[in-house]
């Protein structure tokens, strides 16, 4: 199997590597989209992906090529749309939304002037999460 992996480092990177492991051993072409603030050096990404794929990954500059499937974990809407239009079977790996409990909700709730809507008493702040 030949996979195209388009990925930036995100909170879902561990899930991305798990997904690649699920298809291993496989050939992987890795595209690390450029960002204003580089978050994952392509060589570091290639090393991580190669270990997950149990074969050396190849760095590519464009998503063009003959692939069996794509795994996408990036915020680049342009690249995601391009892959969708290609008709290539795609697995999107996105970060899970964090759960916000009552404690965090109360601490984050502010009035328009910045004053808190609710303030937890000190003893309740030490409750287990």
N, CA, C and O atoms as a Tinker XYZ file with bonds, in Angstrom:
   516  protein
     1  N      0.848000   -1.179000    0.000000    73     2
     2  CA     0.000000    0.000000    0.000000    64     1     3
     3  C      0.885000    1.231000    0.000000    63     2     4     5
     4  O      1.898000    1.280000    0.698000    81     3
     5  N      0.497000    2.225000   -0.788000    73     3     6
     6  CA     1.234000    3.481000   -0.836000    64     5     7
     7  C      0.331000    4.596000   -0.318000    63     6     8     9
     8  O     -0.717000    4.888000   -0.894000    81     7
     9  N      0.761000    5.208000    0.779000    73     7    10
    10  CA    -0.017000    6.263000    1.422000    64     9    11
    11  C      0.588000    7.626000    1.153000    63    10    12    13
    12  O      1.808000    7.780000    1.112000    81    11
    13  N     -0.275000    8.611000    0.970000    73    11    14
    14  CA     0.135000   10.005000    0.984000    64    13    15
    15  C     -0.258000   10.534000    2.359000    63    14    16    17
    16  O     -1.427000   10.470000    2.738000    81    15
    17  N      0.702000   11.052000    3.099000    73    15    18
    18  CA     0.426000   11.622000    4.419000    64    17    19
    19  C      0.713000   13.110000    4.333000    63    18    20    21
    20  O      1.829000   13.519000    4.013000    81    19
    21  N     -0.301000   13.918000    4.619000    73    19    22
    22  CA    -0.157000   15.365000    4.650000    64    21    23
    23  C     -0.358000   15.773000    6.099000    63    22    24    25
    24  O     -1.450000   15.634000    6.650000    81    23
    25  N      0.710000   16.281000    6.714000    73    23    26
    26  CA     0.604000   16.512000    8.154000    64    25    27
    27  C      1.484000   17.648000    8.639000    63    26    28    29
    28  O      2.631000   17.807000    8.219000    81    27
    29  N      0.915000   18.421000    9.527000    73    27    30
    30  CA     1.648000   19.345000   10.377000    64    29    31
    31  C      1.609000   18.747000   11.769000    63    30    32    33
    32  O      0.825000   17.836000   12.033000    81    31
    33  N      2.435000   19.243000   12.647000    73    31    34
    34  CA     2.383000   18.778000   14.030000    64    33    35
    35  C      1.193000   19.449000   14.697000    63    34    36    37
    36  O      1.096000   20.676000   14.744000    81    35
    37  N      0.303000   18.637000   15.204000    73    35    38
    38  CA    -0.909000   19.135000   15.866000    64    37    39
    39  C     -1.117000   18.319000   17.137000    63    38    40    41
    40  O     -0.381000   17.366000   17.390000    81    39
    41  N     -2.115000   18.688000   17.936000    73    39    42
    42  CA    -2.417000   17.846000   19.098000    64    41    43
    43  C     -2.819000   16.425000   18.711000    63    42    44    45
    44  O     -2.877000   15.549000   19.573000    81    43
    45  N     -3.099000   16.183000   17.431000    73    43    46
    46  CA    -3.506000   14.851000   16.980000    64    45    47
    47  C     -2.345000   14.052000   16.386000    63    46    48    49
    48  O     -2.574000   12.991000   15.805000    81    47
    49  N     -1.113000   14.531000   16.514000    73    47    50
    50  CA     0.020000   13.840000   15.900000    64    49    51
    51  C      0.131000   12.394000   16.358000    63    50    52    53
    52  O      0.415000   11.515000   15.545000    81    51
    53  N     -0.086000   12.129000   17.637000    73    51    54
    54  CA    -0.008000   10.737000   18.117000    64    53    55
    55  C     -1.079000    9.870000   17.461000    63    54    56    57
    56  O     -0.844000    8.692000   17.192000    81    55
    57  N     -2.254000   10.443000   17.201000    73    55    58
    58  CA    -3.316000    9.691000   16.526000    64    57    59
    59  C     -2.961000    9.458000   15.054000    63    58    60    61
    60  O     -3.294000    8.418000   14.486000    81    59
    61  N     -2.282000   10.435000   14.443000    73    59    62
    62  CA    -1.817000   10.281000   13.074000    64    61    63
    63  C     -0.839000    9.105000   12.985000    63    62    64    65
    64  O     -0.971000    8.252000   12.107000    81    63
    65  N      0.130000    9.060000   13.883000    73    63    66
    66  CA     1.106000    7.973000   13.869000    64    65    67
    67  C      0.433000    6.626000   14.142000    63    66    68    69
    68  O      0.821000    5.614000   13.559000    81    67
    69  N     -0.563000    6.605000   15.013000    73    67    70
    70  CA    -1.319000    5.360000   15.255000    64    69    71
    71  C     -2.015000    4.889000   13.979000    63    70    72    73
    72  O     -2.045000    3.694000   13.684000    81    71
    73  N     -2.570000    5.828000   13.233000    73    71    74
    74  CA    -3.264000    5.478000   11.979000    64    73    75
    75  C     -2.272000    4.920000   10.962000    63    74    76    77
    76  O     -2.587000    3.960000   10.259000    81    75
    77  N     -1.092000    5.500000   10.876000    73    75    78
    78  CA    -0.073000    4.980000    9.959000    64    77    79
    79  C      0.342000    3.574000   10.396000    63    78    80    81
    80  O      0.491000    2.685000    9.558000    81    79
    81  N      0.530000    3.366000   11.707000    73    79    82
    82  CA     0.890000    2.035000   12.223000    64    81    83
    83  C     -0.164000    0.992000   11.852000    63    82    84    85
    84  O      0.159000   -0.170000   11.604000    81    83
    85  N     -1.413000    1.414000   11.818000    73    83    86
    86  CA    -2.508000    0.507000   11.483000    64    85    87
    87  C     -2.364000   -0.034000   10.057000    63    86    88    89
    88  O     -2.807000   -1.144000    9.765000    81    87
    89  N     -1.744000    0.750000    9.174000    73    87    90
    90  CA    -1.557000    0.352000    7.778000    64    89    91
    91  C     -0.166000   -0.244000    7.520000    63    90    92    93
    92  O      0.107000   -0.715000    6.416000    81    91
    93  N      0.694000   -0.226000    8.507000    73    91    94
    94  CA     2.083000   -0.678000    8.338000    64    93    95
    95  C      2.135000   -2.186000    8.135000    63    94    96    97
    96  O      1.253000   -2.903000    8.608000    81    95
    97  N      3.140000   -2.668000    7.449000    73    95    98
    98  CA     4.167000   -1.894000    6.740000    64    97    99
    99  C      3.592000   -1.314000    5.453000    63    98   100   101
   100  O      2.819000   -1.967000    4.751000    81    99
   101  N      3.981000   -0.083000    5.158000    73    99   102
   102  CA     3.476000    0.580000    3.961000    64   101   103
   103  C      4.490000    1.611000    3.481000    63   102   104   105
   104  O      5.340000    2.072000    4.243000    81   103
   105  N      4.383000    1.960000    2.206000    73   103   106
   106  CA     5.203000    3.025000    1.640000    64   105   107
   107  C      4.476000    4.341000    1.881000    63   106   108   109
   108  O      3.268000    4.445000    1.670000    81   107
   109  N      5.234000    5.353000    2.331000    73   107   110
   110  CA     4.616000    6.629000    2.666000    64   109   111
   111  C      5.336000    7.764000    1.958000    63   110   112   113
   112  O      6.562000    7.865000    1.995000    81   111
   113  N      4.547000    8.619000    1.309000    73   111   114
   114  CA     5.032000    9.889000    0.785000    64   113   115
   115  C      4.507000   10.949000    1.753000    63   114   116   117
   116  O      3.297000   11.055000    1.958000    81   115
   117  N      5.395000   11.724000    2.340000    73   115   118
   118  CA     5.030000   12.692000    3.378000    64   117   119
   119  C      5.159000   14.106000    2.851000    63   118   120   121
   120  O      6.203000   14.499000    2.332000    81   119
   121  N      4.080000   14.866000    2.991000    73   119   122
   122  CA     4.091000   16.277000    2.650000    64   121   123
   123  C      3.839000   17.055000    3.933000    63   122   124   125
   124  O      2.795000   16.890000    4.565000    81   123
   125  N      4.793000   17.906000    4.324000    73   123   126
   126  CA     4.632000   18.762000    5.500000    64   125   127
   127  C      4.372000   20.168000    4.967000    63   126   128   129
   128  O      5.302000   20.844000    4.527000    81   127
   129  N      3.105000   20.620000    5.003000    73   127   130
   130  CA     2.783000   21.935000    4.446000    64   129   131
   131  C      3.529000   23.054000    5.171000    63   130   132   133
   132  O      3.697000   23.006000    6.389000    81   131
   133  N      3.973000   24.057000    4.421000    73   131   134
   134  CA     4.639000   25.188000    5.073000    64   133   135
   135  C      3.630000   25.992000    5.895000    63   134   136   137
   136  O      2.463000   26.116000    5.521000    81   135
   137  N      4.091000   26.522000    6.996000    73   135   138
   138  CA     3.259000   27.376000    7.842000    64   137   139
   139  C      4.050000   28.621000    8.193000    63   138   140   141
   140  O      5.271000   28.656000    8.034000    81   139
   141  N      3.355000   29.640000    8.669000    73   139   142
   142  CA     4.042000   30.865000    9.098000    64   141   143
   143  C      4.981000   30.595000   10.259000    63   142   144   145
   144  O      6.044000   31.205000   10.370000    81   143
   145  N      4.582000   29.684000   11.114000    73   143   146
   146  CA     5.398000   29.318000   12.273000    64   145   147
   147  C      5.680000   27.827000   12.173000    63   146   148   149
   148  O      4.886000   27.015000   12.647000    81   147
   149  N      6.810000   27.453000   11.558000    73   147   150
   150  CA     7.094000   26.018000   11.394000    64   149   151
   151  C      7.014000   25.279000   12.720000    63   150   152   153
   152  O      7.675000   25.639000   13.694000    81   151
   153  N      6.198000   24.246000   12.734000    73   151   154
   154  CA     5.974000   23.516000   13.977000    64   153   155
   155  C      6.558000   22.112000   13.943000    63   154   156   157
   156  O      6.652000   21.449000   14.975000    81   155
   157  N      6.950000   21.659000   12.761000    73   155   158
   158  CA     7.465000   20.304000   12.625000    64   157   159
   159  C      8.458000   20.320000   11.484000    63   158   160   161
   160  O      8.076000   20.517000   10.330000    81   159
   161  N      9.718000   20.118000   11.788000    73   159   162
   162  CA    10.725000   20.072000   10.741000    64   161   163
   163  C     10.466000   18.839000    9.872000    63   162   164   165
   164  O     10.192000   17.762000   10.402000    81   163
   165  N     10.548000   18.978000    8.556000    73   163   166
   166  CA    10.259000   17.836000    7.686000    64   165   167
   167  C     11.108000   16.594000    7.995000    63   166   168   169
   168  O     10.607000   15.474000    7.906000    81   167
   169  N     12.363000   16.774000    8.351000    73   167   170
   170  CA    13.217000   15.614000    8.635000    64   169   171
   171  C     12.760000   14.890000    9.904000    63   170   172   173
   172  O     12.776000   13.660000    9.962000    81   171
   173  N     12.357000   15.650000   10.907000    73   171   174
   174  CA    11.840000   15.053000   12.145000    64   173   175
   175  C     10.543000   14.315000   11.864000    63   174   176   177
   176  O     10.331000   13.203000   12.346000    81   175
   177  N      9.679000   14.945000   11.079000    73   175   178
   178  CA     8.410000   14.321000   10.711000    64   177   179
   179  C      8.662000   13.025000    9.940000    63   178   180   181
   180  O      8.015000   12.008000   10.193000    81   179
   181  N      9.610000   13.070000    8.995000    73   179   182
   182  CA     9.918000   11.873000    8.196000    64   181   183
   183  C     10.404000   10.735000    9.086000    63   182   184   185
   184  O     10.023000    9.583000    8.878000    81   183
   185  N     11.246000   11.045000   10.079000    73   183   186
   186  CA    11.742000   10.006000   10.989000    64   185   187
   187  C     10.598000    9.362000   11.777000    63   186   188   189
   188  O     10.534000    8.139000   11.897000    81   187
   189  N      9.700000   10.186000   12.311000    73   187   190
   190  CA     8.566000    9.671000   13.090000    64   189   191
   191  C      7.646000    8.818000   12.212000    63   190   192   193
   192  O      7.220000    7.736000   12.617000    81   191
   193  N      7.343000    9.309000   11.014000    73   191   194
   194  CA     6.451000    8.598000   10.104000    64   193   195
   195  C      7.102000    7.301000    9.616000    63   194   196   197
   196  O      6.425000    6.284000    9.469000    81   195
   197  N      8.406000    7.335000    9.367000    73   195   198
   198  CA     9.113000    6.124000    8.926000    64   197   199
   199  C      9.038000    5.029000    9.982000    63   198   200   201
   200  O      8.818000    3.863000    9.657000    81   199
   201  N      9.220000    5.400000   11.234000    73   199   202
   202  CA     9.109000    4.406000   12.316000    64   201   203
   203  C      7.703000    3.824000   12.376000    63   202   204   205
   204  O      7.531000    2.617000   12.547000    81   203
   205  N      6.696000    4.689000   12.234000    73   203   206
   206  CA     5.307000    4.215000   12.292000    64   205   207
   207  C      4.988000    3.309000   11.098000    63   206   208   209
   208  O      4.271000    2.319000   11.248000    81   207
   209  N      5.514000    3.640000    9.917000    73   207   210
   210  CA     5.218000    2.874000    8.699000    64   209   211
   211  C      6.079000    1.620000    8.579000    63   210   212   213
   212  O      5.800000    0.748000    7.756000    81   211
   213  N      7.111000    1.530000    9.387000    73   211   214
   214  CA     8.081000    0.429000    9.341000    64   213   215
   215  C      8.785000    0.324000    7.992000    63   214   216   217
   216  O      9.262000   -0.740000    7.597000    81   215
   217  N      8.835000    1.466000    7.293000    73   215   218
   218  CA     9.588000    1.606000    6.041000    64   217   219
   219  C     10.010000    3.067000    5.927000    63   218   220   221
   220  O      9.366000    3.941000    6.508000    81   219
   221  N     11.077000    3.343000    5.191000    73   219   222
   222  CA    11.489000    4.748000    5.032000    64   221   223
   223  C     10.422000    5.572000    4.307000    63   222   224   225
   224  O      9.927000    5.173000    3.253000    81   223
   225  N     10.081000    6.703000    4.875000    73   223   226
   226  CA     9.132000    7.618000    4.233000    64   225   227
   227  C      9.907000    8.543000    3.299000    63   226   228   229
   228  O     11.085000    8.823000    3.516000    81   227
   229  N      9.230000    9.006000    2.267000    73   227   230
   230  CA     9.818000    9.925000    1.297000    64   229   231
   231  C      9.156000   11.280000    1.452000    63   230   232   233
   232  O      7.929000   11.371000    1.501000    81   231
   233  N      9.958000   12.337000    1.530000    73   231   234
   234  CA     9.401000   13.693000    1.575000    64   233   235
   235  C      9.034000   14.125000    0.160000    63   234   236   237
   236  O      9.812000   13.936000   -0.775000    81   235
   237  N      7.837000   14.709000    0.009000    73   235   238
   238  CA     7.388000   15.226000   -1.285000    64   237   239
   239  C      6.959000   16.676000   -1.121000    63   238   240   241
   240  O      6.620000   17.117000   -0.023000    81   239
   241  N      6.978000   17.421000   -2.246000    73   239   242
   242  CA     6.600000   18.835000   -2.216000    64   241   243
   243  C      5.163000   19.088000   -2.653000    63   242   244   245
   244  O      4.594000   20.138000   -2.353000    81   243
   245  N      4.571000   18.116000   -3.367000    73   243   246
   246  CA     3.199000   18.268000   -3.845000    64   245   247
   247  C      2.446000   16.964000   -3.593000    63   246   248   249
   248  O      3.065000   15.908000   -3.467000    81   247
   249  N      1.127000   17.028000   -3.519000    73   247   250
   250  CA     0.347000   15.809000   -3.299000    64   249   251
   251  C      0.112000   15.012000   -4.576000    63   250   252   253
   252  O     -0.685000   14.074000   -4.578000    81   251
   253  N      0.794000   15.372000   -5.661000    73   251   254
   254  CA     0.601000   14.670000   -6.928000    64   253   255
   255  C      1.329000   13.331000   -6.900000    63   254   256   257
   256  O      2.438000   13.229000   -6.376000    81   255
   257  N      0.705000   12.322000   -7.457000    73   255   258
   258  CA     1.322000   11.006000   -7.512000    64   257   259
   259  C      0.266000    9.920000   -7.521000    63   258   260   261
   260  O     -0.934000   10.196000   -7.505000    81   259
   261  N      0.724000    8.695000   -7.547000    73   259   262
   262  CA    -0.167000    7.541000   -7.586000    64   261   263
   263  C     -0.211000    6.907000   -6.195000    63   262   264   265
   264  O      0.720000    6.201000   -5.806000    81   263
   265  N     -1.279000    7.152000   -5.452000    73   263   266
   266  CA    -1.406000    6.674000   -4.078000    64   265   267
   267  C     -2.671000    5.846000   -3.934000    63   266   268   269
   268  O     -3.635000    6.012000   -4.681000    81   267
   269  N     -2.645000    4.947000   -2.954000    73   267   270
   270  CA    -3.827000    4.139000   -2.668000    64   269   271
   271  C     -4.792000    4.860000   -1.736000    63   270   272   273
   272  O     -6.003000    4.651000   -1.800000    81   271
   273  N     -4.248000    5.707000   -0.873000    73   271   274
   274  CA    -5.068000    6.438000    0.102000    64   273   275
   275  C     -4.271000    7.600000    0.649000    63   274   276   277
   276  O     -3.055000    7.676000    0.473000    81   275
   277  N     -4.973000    8.513000    1.320000    73   275   278
   278  CA    -4.322000    9.665000    1.949000    64   277   279
   279  C     -4.739000    9.741000    3.403000    63   278   280   281
   280  O     -5.871000    9.421000    3.763000    81   279
   281  N     -3.805000   10.168000    4.227000    73   279   282
   282  CA    -4.087000   10.469000    5.625000    64   281   283
   283  C     -3.750000   11.941000    5.802000    63   282   284   285
   284  O     -2.622000   12.360000    5.542000    81   283
   285  N     -4.721000   12.722000    6.243000    73   283   286
   286  CA    -4.559000   14.164000    6.327000    64   285   287
   287  C     -4.706000   14.616000    7.774000    63   286   288   289
   288  O     -5.694000   14.313000    8.443000    81   287
   289  N     -3.695000   15.352000    8.240000    73   287   290
   290  CA    -3.729000   15.928000    9.587000    64   289   291
   291  C     -3.073000   17.299000    9.509000    63   290   292   293
   292  O     -1.940000   17.491000    9.950000    81   291
   293  N     -3.802000   18.239000    8.945000    73   291   294
   294  CA    -3.276000   19.589000    8.759000    64   293   295
   295  C     -4.420000   20.587000    8.824000    63   294   296   297
   296  O     -5.584000   20.231000    8.642000    81   295
   297  N     -4.080000   21.824000    9.082000    73   295   298
   298  CA    -5.101000   22.874000    9.097000    64   297   299
   299  C     -5.228000   23.537000    7.728000    63   298   300   301
   300  O     -6.067000   24.418000    7.543000    81   299
   301  N     -4.405000   23.123000    6.772000    73   299   302
   302  CA    -4.412000   23.709000    5.434000    64   301   303
   303  C     -5.688000   23.307000    4.691000    63   302   304   305
   304  O     -5.800000   22.187000    4.194000    81   303
   305  N     -6.635000   24.223000    4.622000    73   303   306
   306  CA    -7.904000   23.943000    3.933000    64   305   307
   307  C     -7.672000   23.727000    2.444000    63   306   308   309
   308  O     -8.352000   22.911000    1.822000    81   307
   309  N     -6.721000   24.449000    1.873000    73   307   310
   310  CA    -6.433000   24.327000    0.441000    64   309   311
   311  C     -5.995000   22.907000    0.107000    63   310   312   313
   312  O     -6.481000   22.332000   -0.867000    81   311
   313  N     -5.092000   22.332000    0.887000    73   311   314
   314  CA    -4.631000   20.964000    0.626000    64   313   315
   315  C     -5.730000   19.935000    0.876000    63   314   316   317
   316  O     -5.871000   18.975000    0.118000    81   315
   317  N     -6.516000   20.138000    1.953000    73   315   318
   318  CA    -7.607000   19.190000    2.226000    64   317   319
   319  C     -8.606000   19.171000    1.069000    63   318   320   321
   320  O     -9.059000   18.104000    0.656000    81   319
   321  N     -8.951000   20.354000    0.546000    73   319   322
   322  CA    -9.891000   20.428000   -0.579000    64   321   323
   323  C     -9.300000   19.767000   -1.826000    63   322   324   325
   324  O    -10.008000   19.080000   -2.561000    81   323
   325  N     -8.019000   19.973000   -2.058000    73   323   326
   326  CA    -7.363000   19.379000   -3.231000    64   325   327
   327  C     -7.407000   17.854000   -3.164000    63   326   328   329
   328  O     -7.648000   17.198000   -4.177000    81   327
   329  N     -7.181000   17.293000   -1.997000    73   327   330
   330  CA    -7.236000   15.840000   -1.828000    64   329   331
   331  C     -8.672000   15.347000   -2.007000    63   330   332   333
   332  O     -8.898000   14.317000   -2.642000    81   331
   333  N     -9.642000   16.075000   -1.450000    73   331   334
   334  CA   -11.050000   15.687000   -1.600000    64   333   335
   335  C    -11.442000   15.648000   -3.075000    63   334   336   337
   336  O    -12.127000   14.720000   -3.506000    81   335
   337  N    -11.016000   16.647000   -3.853000    73   335   338
   338  CA   -11.359000   16.703000   -5.285000    64   337   339
   339  C    -10.690000   15.591000   -6.084000    63   338   340   341
   340  O    -11.187000   15.204000   -7.142000    81   339
   341  N     -9.558000   15.069000   -5.585000    73   339   342
   342  CA    -8.834000   14.032000   -6.320000    64   341   343
   343  C     -9.567000   12.691000   -6.311000    63   342   344   345
   344  O     -9.284000   11.823000   -7.137000    81   343
   345  N    -10.511000   12.519000   -5.377000    73   343   346
   346  CA   -11.242000   11.262000   -5.283000    64   345   347
   347  C    -10.476000   10.173000   -4.547000    63   346   348   349
   348  O    -10.940000    9.036000   -4.457000    81   347
   349  N     -9.318000   10.512000   -4.026000    73   347   350
   350  CA    -8.493000    9.559000   -3.289000    64   349   351
   351  C     -9.157000    9.233000   -1.950000    63   350   352   353
   352  O     -9.575000   10.149000   -1.242000    81   351
   353  N     -9.264000    7.948000   -1.585000    73   351   354
   354  CA    -9.816000    7.624000   -0.261000    64   353   355
   355  C     -8.987000    8.337000    0.814000    63   354   356   357
   356  O     -7.761000    8.231000    0.839000    81   355
   357  N     -9.668000    9.055000    1.688000    73   355   358
   358  CA    -8.971000    9.905000    2.652000    64   357   359
   359  C     -9.429000    9.640000    4.071000    63   358   360   361
   360  O    -10.618000    9.493000    4.355000    81   359
   361  N     -8.440000    9.586000    4.955000    73   359   362
   362  CA    -8.705000    9.500000    6.395000    64   361   363
   363  C     -8.247000   10.812000    6.988000    63   362   364   365
   364  O     -7.077000   11.175000    6.865000    81   363
   365  N     -9.152000   11.529000    7.630000    73   363   366
   366  CA    -8.771000   12.790000    8.259000    64   365   367
   367  C     -8.566000   12.545000    9.746000    63   366   368   369
   368  O     -9.437000   12.009000   10.431000    81   367
   369  N     -7.392000   12.948000   10.233000    73   367   370
   370  CA    -7.051000   12.793000   11.641000    64   369   371
   371  C     -7.027000   14.188000   12.245000    63   370   372   373
   372  O     -6.105000   14.968000   12.005000    81   371
   373  N     -8.054000   14.491000   13.032000    73   371   374
   374  CA    -8.171000   15.815000   13.639000    64   373   375
   375  C     -8.063000   15.698000   15.150000    63   374   376   377
   376  O     -8.391000   14.659000   15.724000    81   375
   377  N     -7.601000   16.772000   15.795000    73   375   378
   378  CA    -7.547000   16.728000   17.257000    64   377   379
   379  C     -8.944000   16.635000   17.848000    63   378   380   381
   380  O     -9.903000   17.199000   17.320000    81   379
   381  N     -9.035000   15.918000   18.943000    73   379   382
   382  CA   -10.317000   15.853000   19.647000    64   381   383
   383  C    -10.555000   17.170000   20.358000    63   382   384   385
   384  O     -9.620000   17.835000   20.805000    81   383
   385  N    -11.810000   17.529000   20.452000    73   383   386
   386  CA   -12.142000   18.741000   21.189000    64   385   387
   387  C    -11.952000   18.467000   22.676000    63   386   388   389
   388  O    -12.406000   17.441000   23.184000    81   387
   389  N    -11.277000   19.389000   23.377000    73   387   390
   390  CA   -11.067000   19.154000   24.805000    64   389   391
   391  C    -12.382000   19.233000   25.573000    63   390   392   393
   392  O    -13.264000   20.035000   25.265000    81   391
   393  N    -12.479000   18.388000   26.563000    73   391   394
   394  CA   -13.656000   18.449000   27.437000    64   393   395
   395  C    -13.435000   19.551000   28.451000    63   394   396   397
   396  O    -12.349000   19.698000   29.011000    81   395
   397  N    -14.476000   20.315000   28.675000    73   395   398
   398  CA   -14.381000   21.385000   29.667000    64   397   399
   399  C    -15.339000   21.032000   30.784000    63   398   400   401
   400  O    -16.549000   20.929000   30.583000    81   399
   401  N    -14.778000   20.851000   31.954000    73   399   402
   402  CA   -15.584000   20.515000   33.117000    64   401   403
   403  C    -16.138000   21.757000   33.775000    63   402   404   405
   404  O    -15.885000   22.880000   33.337000    81   403
   405  N    -16.896000   21.543000   34.832000    73   403   406
   406  CA   -17.517000   22.665000   35.538000    64   405   407
   407  C    -16.467000   23.600000   36.110000    63   406   408   409
   408  O    -16.648000   24.817000   36.113000    81   407
   409  N    -15.366000   23.031000   36.595000    73   407   410
   410  CA   -14.325000   23.866000   37.198000    64   409   411
   411  C    -13.748000   24.836000   36.164000    63   410   412   413
   412  O    -13.644000   26.036000   36.415000    81   411
   413  N    -13.372000   24.294000   34.991000    73   411   414
   414  CA   -12.799000   25.144000   33.965000    64   413   415
   415  C    -13.820000   26.139000   33.430000    63   414   416   417
   416  O    -13.486000   27.291000   33.154000    81   415
   417  N    -15.068000   25.692000   33.283000    73   415   418
   418  CA   -16.110000   26.581000   32.789000    64   417   419
   419  C    -16.294000   27.759000   33.723000    63   418   420   421
   420  O    -16.386000   28.899000   33.267000    81   419
   421  N    -16.349000   27.506000   35.019000    73   419   422
   422  CA   -16.528000   28.582000   35.984000    64   421   423
   423  C    -15.334000   29.521000   35.976000    63   422   424   425
   424  O    -15.505000   30.736000   36.066000    81   423
   425  N    -14.135000   28.981000   35.869000    73   423   426
   426  CA   -12.956000   29.834000   35.867000    64   425   427
   427  C    -12.851000   30.651000   34.584000    63   426   428   429
   428  O    -12.288000   31.746000   34.593000    81   427
   429  N    -13.389000   30.129000   33.474000    73   427   430
   430  CA   -13.276000   30.822000   32.205000    64   429   431
   431  C    -14.440000   31.778000   31.954000    63   430   432   433
   432  O    -14.365000   32.598000   31.040000    81   431
   433  N    -15.498000   31.696000   32.728000    73   431   434
   434  CA   -16.679000   32.520000   32.493000    64   433   435
   435  C    -16.442000   33.934000   32.995000    63   434   436   437
   436  O    -16.254000   34.161000   34.190000    81   435
   437  N    -16.455000   34.870000   32.074000    73   435   438
   438  CA   -16.217000   36.267000   32.433000    64   437   439
   439  C    -17.353000   37.138000   31.929000    63   438   440   441
   440  O    -17.988000   36.845000   30.916000    81   439
   441  N    -17.592000   38.208000   32.659000    73   439   442
   442  CA   -18.557000   39.211000   32.228000    64   441   443
   443  C    -17.905000   40.033000   31.114000    63   442   444   445
   444  O    -16.709000   39.891000   30.858000    81   443
   445  N    -18.673000   40.881000   30.460000    73   443   446
   446  CA   -18.143000   41.714000   29.391000    64   445   447
   447  C    -17.015000   42.617000   29.885000    63   446   448   449
   448  O    -16.096000   42.930000   29.128000    81   447
   449  N    -17.080000   43.041000   31.162000    73   447   450
   450  CA   -16.027000   43.918000   31.704000    64   449   451
   451  C    -14.810000   43.140000   32.199000    63   450   452   453
   452  O    -13.864000   43.735000   32.715000    81   451
   453  N    -14.826000   41.799000   32.044000    73   451   454
   454  CA   -13.686000   40.984000   32.448000    64   453   455
   455  C    -13.790000   40.423000   33.852000    63   454   456   457
   456  O    -12.951000   39.617000   34.253000    81   455
   457  N    -14.802000   40.829000   34.612000    73   455   458
   458  CA   -14.950000   40.282000   35.959000    64   457   459
   459  C    -15.597000   38.903000   35.870000    63   458   460   461
   460  O    -16.401000   38.649000   34.973000    81   459
   461  N    -15.248000   38.014000   36.796000    73   459   462
   462  CA   -15.768000   36.646000   36.711000    64   461   463
   463  C    -17.255000   36.578000   37.005000    63   462   464   465
   464  O    -17.768000   37.316000   37.847000    81   463
   465  N    -17.943000   35.689000   36.306000    73   463   466
   466  CA   -19.350000   35.428000   36.577000    64   465   467
   467  C    -19.444000   34.589000   37.843000    63   466   468   469
   468  O    -20.307000   34.813000   38.691000    81   467
   469  N    -18.547000   33.624000   37.956000    73   467   470
   470  CA   -18.545000   32.750000   39.129000    64   469   471
   471  C    -17.108000   32.532000   39.563000    63   470   472   473
   472  O    -16.213000   32.345000   38.738000    81   471
   473  N    -16.909000   32.557000   40.840000    73   471   474
   474  CA   -15.577000   32.290000   41.383000    64   473   475
   475  C    -15.714000   31.108000   42.323000    63   474   476   477
   476  O    -16.546000   31.114000   43.230000    81   475
   477  N    -14.901000   30.106000   42.102000    73   475   478
   478  CA   -14.963000   28.926000   42.960000    64   477   479
   479  C    -14.263000   29.198000   44.279000    63   478   480   481
   480  O    -13.229000   29.866000   44.304000    81   479
   481  N    -14.805000   28.694000   45.367000    73   479   482
   482  CA   -14.113000   28.835000   46.641000    64   481   483
   483  C    -12.810000   28.047000   46.601000    63   482   484   485
   484  O    -12.736000   27.033000   45.907000    81   483
   485  N    -11.776000   28.483000   47.325000    73   483   486
   486  CA   -10.469000   27.829000   47.262000    64   485   487
   487  C    -10.514000   26.330000   47.496000    63   486   488   489
   488  O     -9.774000   25.594000   46.844000    81   487
   489  N    -11.360000   25.847000   48.407000    73   487   490
   490  CA   -11.378000   24.409000   48.687000    64   489   491
   491  C    -11.889000   23.595000   47.507000    63   490   492   493
   492  O    -11.492000   22.439000   47.359000    81   491
   493  N    -12.763000   24.155000   46.652000    73   491   494
   494  CA   -13.277000   23.382000   45.533000    64   493   495
   495  C    -12.297000   23.369000   44.355000    63   494   496   497
   496  O    -12.456000   22.561000   43.440000    81   495
   497  N    -11.303000   24.234000   44.358000    73   495   498
   498  CA   -10.328000   24.264000   43.278000    64   497   499
   499  C     -9.386000   23.059000   43.339000    63   498   500   501
   500  O     -8.725000   22.746000   42.348000    81   499
   501  N     -9.317000   22.388000   44.475000    73   499   502
   502  CA    -8.423000   21.258000   44.629000    64   501   503
   503  C     -9.124000   19.934000   44.385000    63   502   504   505
   504  O     -8.570000   18.878000   44.691000    81   503
   505  N    -10.329000   19.971000   43.842000    73   503   506
   506  CA   -11.039000   18.737000   43.556000    64   505   507
   507  C    -10.318000   17.951000   42.472000    63   506   508   509
   508  O     -9.736000   18.551000   41.568000    81   507
   509  N    -10.342000   16.643000   42.539000    73   507   510
   510  CA    -9.718000   15.863000   41.468000    64   509   511
   511  C    -10.450000   16.078000   40.152000    63   510   512   513
   512  O    -11.659000   16.311000   40.114000    81   511
   513  N     -9.690000   15.995000   39.095000    73   511   514
   514  CA   -10.285000   16.217000   37.757000    64   513   515
   515  C    -10.786000   14.931000   37.189000    63   514   516
   516  O    -11.316000   14.912000   36.078000    81   515
